Every structure is written in C-alpha cells, then in structure tokens.
Amino acid sequence: MKTQQKLRSKRTAAKKSATAKKQKRSNGTLTTQQIKNRTICDGNVVLFHRQNSKRWQSRIRRNTETWVDYSTKQAGLEKAKKVAEERYRDIKYRQETGKIDVTRRFRDVCKYARKELLAEYDDKV
C-alpha cells in the first residue's frame, strides 16, 4: 500500500514538473531586441518556434497583405534567417513577374493556366 502511494506521488511530482517547464517556456514574453532579431526583410518575414518543435518556422507577408507560414527546417537561427529570406525573395519575384507565388492549391494553378491559355488564344484571333 505504501509503495503504491510513493509511486503515485512520484508520478504526480513528475507531471507537475513537466507542466511547470512547459509554462516556463511558453509564458515568457519577448523583448524588443528578441523581436528585432526574429524579424527580417523590413518586417515582411518573422521567425518563430512552434510548440514542441526544435526547428524555426517563418511567416511571410504577401502583396495581398496575407501571411503564409513555412518551415525553414533549420534548428539554428542564422541558417533559418537565410532560408526564410531566400523564400521571401522567391515569392516576391514571382509576384512581380505575375507568376503564382504560393502553389498550395490546385485551383490557383488552374486559374493561372486558364489565364495564359486565354491570352494565347486572343493573340491568335
């Protein structure tokens, strides 16, 4: 009986310490210096961590004022900055040239293909 109580108390103590660690990680607010370190390309790219992930994520602003999230697949901040900036420049180039910048939906590709085909057809007629 006493051994069961000891096991239960150890389990609850372990659970409490695990939740305390999670709260300690997620409860802290960012200082202005940390925000500056995580923001690049004039505020159009923001780096952040998702919960339970070691890799950096990037949030990139498009011309339409919407944000798109990508994984940088990098654990180091400096490498993640380089990857995120490269992805931002690629999206910006595609937007400026009129290509599809985010191709997550088949619908977007169909719209672009239709537009190209109609333009080609109008040129021939």
N, C-alpha and C positions, 0 to 999 in steps of 0.2 A: 504494500500500500504506500509506504513512504517513498519507495523508488519510483512509483508512478507519479507521485506528486512532484518529485525532483525533476523528472523528465518533462512534465508539463510546465513547470516553472522555467526550465531551460529553454523550452520551445517558445514560450511567450516572451522571454527576455530576448531571444534571437529575433523574433518578429518585430519587437519594439525597436531594437537597434537598427534593423533593416529599414523600417519606415522612417526612423529619425535621420538616417543617412540620405534617403530619398528627399526628404523635406529640406535637408541642409543644401542639397544640390539644386533643387528647383526653386527654393524660396528666396534665394539671393537676387537682388536687383542689380542691373548692370550700371556701371558708372559711365560717365560721358566718354572717358578715354576708351573703355571697352567697346562702346558703340562705334566710336570713330575707327577703331582697329578692325571692326567687322563690317564696315560699310565702305564700298569702293565704287568707282565709276560715277562720281557725283551723286551718290545716294541711290543709284539705279540698281545696285546689287547689294544684297545683305546676306551675310553668312550667319548660320545658326546651327545649333545642335538639336536633334530630335531626342525625345526621351528614350533611354536605353540604347543609344547609338554612339559609337565612337567616331563616326565619320561626320564631316561637315556637310551641311545642306546649303544650297543657295536659293535665294528668292530674287528673281529678275523681273524688272518692270519693263513691260512692252510699251509701244507707242500708244496703244489704246487705253493706257492707264490701268491695265490689269497686271497682276503679278502671277508668275509661273514659278513653281518650285522644281528644283533639280537636285540630285545628289552629286556631289563632287567626287565621291568615292575616295576621299583623302582624309587621313587622320590628322595631318599637320595643317596648321592654319595658313602658313605661307604657300604651300602647294595648293591648298584649296582655293586661295585667292587667285592664283594663276589660272586654275581650271575654270573658275567662275567668270573671270574677266574674259577668257577666251570664248566661253559660251555666250557671254553678253555681246561681244563684238560680232560673233557669228549671227546672232539674232538681229542685231542692229543692221548688219549688212543685208540680210535677207529682206528686212522691212524696207530699206531704202531702194533696193532693186525691184521690189514688187513681188518677190517670191514668198512662199509660205514660210513663216518664221517658226511656227510650232506645228508639228505634224503629228499630233497625238490622235486626231480624229480623221477617219476616212472621209467624212463629209467635207472637211477643209480641202483635202486633196482633190475631191471631185469638183468642188467649186472652181478651183484654180484650173483644172484640166478643161472644164466646160468653157471658162473664160478664154483660155488660149485657143480652143477649137473654134469658138465663135469669131474671134478676132481673125484667125486664119481664113475662115470661110468668107467673112466680109471683105477681106483683101482680094480674094479670087473673084468675087462677084462684082 
